[in-house]
Amino acid sequence: MKSRITAKKVWLTLAGIGLVLGLILGIKAAQIGSLISFGRKAMAAGMPPTAVASARAEAAVWENTLRFTGSLRAIQGVMLTAELPGKVIAINAENGAEVQKDEVLIELDTRQEQADLASAQAALKLAKINRDRTQGLLEKRILAQSEFDTAQASFDQAAARVGTLEATIAKKIIRAPFSGRLGLREVNLGQTVATGDNLIPLHSSDPIYVEFSVPQTQLKALHVGQKLRVTADGAAEPIEGEITAVNPVVDEATRTARAQGTLRNPGHVLRAGLFAEVEVILPQSLDVVQIPLSAVLTSAYGDSVFVVEEQPEGKTIARQQFVKLGPARGDFVSVIKGITAGERVVSAGAFKLSNGAAIRLNDAMQPVPSLTPTPDNS
């Protein structure tokens, strides 16, 4: 009797569980059916169009250039050193100052040499008097030729002694060998320097060189006198110049040759050693079809854009089109294949689209692209 009651409880429990599960499954099925029905109605009605911006592919003429990277070099640059030992008694130019050629920069103590020079000049004066006297006596045939030769030799020796002391004094007065800008001096007033000690650097920076490497395959496009444009830190705008030399020898290790351009640098904004981007301007222009760079989507399958198409029923859709791209300029890129001039492409919001998606154009949502962009934070 007890076992029958237990079995009855088990069956009643199982029946209750089955009833609850059936109720839950019924509710879920109703919810799923409702969602499916809503989705079918939405698909029948059409998804709302995606707001995007567009731009028209345009035929344009671009300046044809070759791009390289290089460095700026001073046309003349030197570290001034002490040719003779001595004590620094005067420093006549400040660090970073602009100086002119032959301007006195640093003076070493020459008091000993000046005293020796005064003595040598007195000896030269006496030697000249003796030579002139013996020359007059020789002309009157009162004196032998050998005595005149001795007097002439004494005069020449005295003159050489004066010249040596004057050269020594000149070497202890350090002058600017060319006009330029000084660097940071490495000597102080009262310091005793030895032969070869560094004193102060001097560089000329206007004009200034830009040097860059050219692959052997592009050497035939370069020639002396060709215009170039250089961009470097410190210059608000690119600075124009011209090619002044191309190394005739190609490096066997890199298969490149060194080229050199010359730039005007009146404000001294360009400094030697700066990294520079170089554009060599070629005589032939490029006829291109340009679109904004923002219109291009890049994937493993290639580059593509979305072309704006008007449908007969009044809808506007985006059709995905794979393209072959060429060089880029500023905010634009050239299209070699896939787009023709006059077609309109999605230029903002393309990442949200799929092929055939309905779109709504709002061209006011994007900035105006430029071939020479100048962002505020550049």
C-alpha positions in Angstrom: 0.0 0.0 0.0 2.8 2.4 0.9 4.7 1.7 -2.4 1.5 2.6 -4.4 1.2 6.0 -2.7 4.9 6.7 -3.3 4.6 5.9 -7.0 1.5 8.1 -7.3 3.5 11.1 -5.8 6.3 10.5 -8.3 3.9 10.6 -11.3 2.2 13.7 -10.0 5.5 15.5 -9.6 6.6 14.5 -13.1 3.3 15.7 -14.5 3.7 19.0 -12.8 7.2 19.5 -14.1 6.0 18.6 -17.7 3.2 21.1 -17.4 5.6 23.9 -16.3 8.1 23.1 -19.1 5.3 23.1 -21.7 4.1 26.4 -20.5 7.6 27.9 -20.7 8.1 26.5 -24.2 4.8 27.8 -25.4 5.6 31.4 -24.2 9.1 31.3 -25.9 7.6 30.0 -29.1 5.1 32.8 -29.1 7.8 35.4 -28.6 10.0 33.9 -31.4 7.1 33.8 -33.7 6.4 37.5 -33.0 10.0 38.5 -33.7 10.0 36.5 -37.0 6.7 38.2 -38.0 8.2 41.7 -37.1 11.3 40.9 -39.1 9.3 39.9 -42.2 7.2 43.0 -42.0 10.4 45.2 -41.6 12.0 43.5 -44.6 8.8 43.9 -46.6 8.6 47.6 -45.7 12.4 48.1 -46.3 15.2 49.1 -43.8 15.6 52.8 -43.2 18.3 54.3 -45.4 21.8 55.0 -43.9 22.9 58.6 -43.9 26.2 59.1 -45.8 28.1 61.8 -47.5 29.2 61.6 -51.1 31.7 63.2 -53.5 32.0 63.1 -57.3 35.0 61.6 -59.0 36.7 64.4 -60.9 39.2 64.6 -63.8 42.2 66.6 -62.7 45.7 67.5 -63.7 48.3 66.7 -61.0 51.9 67.9 -60.7 54.1 64.9 -61.4 56.7 64.4 -58.6 59.2 61.9 -57.3 59.4 61.6 -53.5 62.5 61.0 -51.5 63.8 61.3 -47.9 67.0 63.1 -47.0 68.8 65.4 -44.6 69.7 69.0 -44.5 73.4 69.9 -44.6 75.2 73.2 -44.1 77.0 74.5 -47.2 79.9 75.4 -45.0 80.5 74.2 -41.5 83.6 74.0 -39.3 84.8 73.6 -35.8 87.2 76.4 -35.1 90.3 75.1 -33.3 93.4 76.6 -31.7 96.3 76.5 -34.2 98.8 77.5 -31.4 98.7 77.2 -27.7 97.9 80.2 -25.6 95.7 81.9 -23.0 92.2 83.2 -24.0 92.1 87.0 -23.3 89.0 88.0 -25.2 85.8 86.4 -26.5 84.1 88.8 -29.0 81.0 86.9 -30.1 78.2 85.3 -28.1 76.8 81.7 -28.7 74.4 81.6 -31.6 75.4 85.0 -32.9 75.5 85.8 -36.6 79.0 86.8 -37.7 80.6 88.1 -40.9 83.6 86.8 -42.7 87.0 87.9 -41.0 85.2 89.1 -37.8 87.4 88.5 -34.7 85.8 85.9 -32.5 88.5 84.9 -30.0 91.8 86.3 -29.1 94.8 84.5 -27.4 97.5 86.3 -25.5 100.1 87.7 -27.9 102.1 90.0 -25.6 105.3 88.0 -26.0 104.9 87.8 -29.7 104.2 91.5 -29.9 107.4 92.3 -28.0 109.4 90.0 -30.3 107.8 91.6 -33.3 108.9 95.1 -32.2 112.5 93.8 -31.8 112.4 92.1 -35.2 111.0 95.2 -36.9 113.9 97.3 -35.4 116.4 94.7 -36.7 114.7 94.8 -40.1 114.9 98.6 -40.2 118.7 98.5 -39.4 119.2 95.7 -42.0 117.5 97.8 -44.6 119.7 100.8 -43.8 122.8 98.6 -44.1 121.6 97.1 -47.4 120.8 100.5 -48.9 124.2 101.9 -47.8 126.2 98.9 -49.3 124.1 99.1 -52.5 125.2 102.8 -52.9 128.8 101.9 -52.3 128.6 99.0 -54.7 127.3 101.2 -57.4 130.3 103.5 -56.9 132.5 100.5 -57.0 133.9 101.3 -53.5 132.5 98.0 -52.0 132.9 94.4 -53.1 129.8 92.5 -54.3 130.2 89.9 -51.5 129.7 92.6 -48.9 126.5 93.7 -50.5 125.3 90.1 -50.7 125.9 89.8 -47.0 123.9 92.9 -46.3 121.1 91.7 -48.5 121.0 88.3 -46.8 120.8 90.0 -43.4 117.9 92.1 -44.6 116.0 89.1 -46.0 116.5 87.2 -42.7 115.2 90.2 -40.7 112.2 90.4 -43.0 111.5 86.7 -42.6 111.6 87.0 -38.9 109.1 89.8 -38.9 106.8 87.8 -41.2 107.0 84.7 -38.9 106.0 86.7 -35.9 103.2 88.5 -37.7 101.9 85.0 -38.8 102.1 83.7 -35.3 100.1 86.7 -34.0 97.5 86.3 -36.7 97.0 82.6 -35.8 96.3 83.6 -32.2 93.5 85.9 -33.3 90.7 83.6 -34.4 88.5 85.1 -37.1 85.4 83.8 -38.9 86.6 82.1 -42.2 83.1 82.8 -43.7 79.8 84.5 -42.7 77.5 82.3 -40.7 76.0 81.4 -37.3 78.1 80.4 -34.3 77.3 77.4 -32.1 78.1 76.8 -28.5 81.7 77.8 -27.6 83.8 75.2 -25.8 86.3 77.6 -24.3 86.1 80.2 -21.5 87.8 83.5 -20.8 91.2 83.0 -19.1 91.5 79.4 -20.2 94.8 78.1 -21.6 94.3 76.1 -24.7 96.6 73.7 -26.5 97.1 73.2 -30.2 94.1 71.5 -31.7 91.6 72.3 -28.9 88.1 73.0 -30.0 87.0 76.6 -29.6 83.6 77.2 -31.3 81.6 75.8 -34.2 80.6 78.0 -37.2 78.0 77.1 -39.9 76.5 78.9 -42.8 72.8 78.2 -43.2 71.6 80.5 -46.0 71.6 78.9 -48.5 71.5 75.3 -47.2 71.9 71.9 -48.9 69.5 69.0 -48.9 71.0 65.6 -49.6 69.0 62.5 -50.6 69.5 59.0 -52.1 68.0 58.2 -55.5 67.4 54.6 -56.6 69.2 53.7 -59.9 65.9 53.2 -61.6 64.9 56.9 -61.1 68.3 58.5 -61.8 67.4 59.1 -65.5 64.5 61.4 -64.4 66.8 63.7 -62.4 69.1 66.5 -63.8 70.9 69.5 -62.5 68.6 72.6 -62.4 65.5 70.6 -61.8 63.0 72.2 -59.3 62.4 70.5 -55.9 60.3 71.1 -52.9 61.4 70.3 -49.3 59.4 69.8 -46.2 61.1 69.8 -42.8 60.4 70.6 -39.2 60.6 74.3 -38.5 59.3 75.4 -41.8 55.6 76.3 -41.9 55.4 75.7 -45.6 57.4 73.6 -48.1 60.5 75.5 -49.4 61.5 75.4 -53.0 64.9 74.9 -54.4 66.7 73.2 -57.2 69.0 70.2 -57.8 72.6 71.4 -57.9 74.5 68.1 -58.1 74.0 64.4 -58.7 76.7 61.9 -57.8 78.0 60.2 -61.0 78.8 57.0 -59.1 76.1 54.5 -57.9 76.7 52.8 -54.6 77.2 49.1 -55.3 75.7 48.0 -52.0 72.5 50.0 -52.1 72.2 50.7 -55.9 71.5 54.3 -55.1 73.2 57.6 -55.9 73.5 60.7 -53.8 71.8 63.9 -55.1 72.1 67.4 -53.7 69.7 70.4 -53.8 70.2 74.0 -52.7 67.6 76.0 -50.8 67.3 79.6 -49.8 66.9 79.8 -46.0 66.6 83.6 -45.2 64.9 83.1 -41.9 67.3 80.3 -40.8 64.3 78.1 -40.0 66.0 75.1 -41.6 68.9 73.6 -39.6 71.6 71.3 -40.6 71.0 67.7 -39.7 67.1 67.9 -39.9 65.2 65.1 -41.6 63.6 66.3 -44.8 61.0 65.1 -47.2 62.0 65.9 -50.8 59.7 66.2 -53.8 61.4 66.5 -57.2 59.1 68.2 -59.7 59.0 66.5 -63.1 58.2 68.4 -66.3 55.3 66.1 -67.3 51.9 66.5 -65.6 49.6 63.6 -64.6 46.0 63.4 -65.9 44.0 61.5 -63.2 40.6 60.7 -61.9 40.6 61.8 -58.2 38.3 60.8 -55.3 38.7 61.5 -51.6 40.9 59.1 -49.7 38.1 58.7 -47.1 36.0 56.9 -49.8 38.4 54.0 -50.1 37.8 50.8 -48.1 40.8 48.4 -47.8 40.4 44.7 -47.2 42.2 41.4 -47.9 40.4 41.3 -51.3 41.6 44.7 -52.4 40.5 48.3 -52.4 36.9 49.2 -53.1 34.4 52.1 -53.0 30.7 52.4 -52.8 29.2 54.0 -55.9 26.0 56.0 -55.5 23.2 54.8 -57.8 19.7 56.1 -58.3 17.0 53.4 -58.7 14.0 53.7 -61.0 11.6 53.6 -58.0 13.3 56.7 -56.5 15.6 54.8 -54.0 19.3 55.6 -53.7 21.6 52.6 -53.1 25.3 52.1 -52.6 27.0 49.6 -55.0 30.3 48.2 -54.0 33.0 48.6 -56.7 36.6 47.3 -56.5 39.1 49.8 -57.8 42.8 50.0 -58.7 44.4 53.1 -57.1 47.4 55.3 -58.2 49.3 58.0 -56.4 47.8 60.1 -53.6 47.9 63.8 -53.1 46.8 65.5 -49.9 43.2 64.3 -49.1 42.8 62.7 -52.6 43.8 59.5 -54.3 43.9 58.8 -58.0 41.9 55.9 -59.5 43.5 54.0 -62.4 40.6 51.5 -62.9 37.1 51.0 -61.7 35.7 54.6 -61.5 35.2 57.1 -64.3 35.0 60.9 -63.9 31.5 62.1 -63.0 30.5 59.1 -60.9 29.5 59.8 -57.3 31.0 57.8 -54.5 30.3 57.5 -50.8 33.0 59.6 -49.1 31.9 59.4 -45.4 30.1 56.6 -43.7 31.1 53.8 -46.2 32.1 51.5 -43.4 28.5 51.1 -42.3 27.3 49.9 -45.7 26.9 46.6 -47.5 26.4 46.1 -51.3 23.0 47.3 -52.4 22.2 49.1 -49.1 19.8 52.0 -49.2 21.4 55.3 -48.4 20.4 58.9 -47.8 22.9 61.6 -48.9 23.9 64.3 -46.5 27.1 66.0 -47.9 27.2 68.6 -45.2 28.5 66.0 -42.7 32.1 65.9 -44.1 35.0 68.4 -44.3 36.0 69.7 -47.8 39.0 67.7 -49.0 42.1 69.5 -50.3 45.2 68.7 -52.3 47.3 70.7 -49.8 45.6 70.1 -46.4 46.8 72.2 -43.5 45.2 70.9 -40.3 45.1 73.2 -37.3 47.2 70.7 -35.2 49.9 70.1 -37.8 
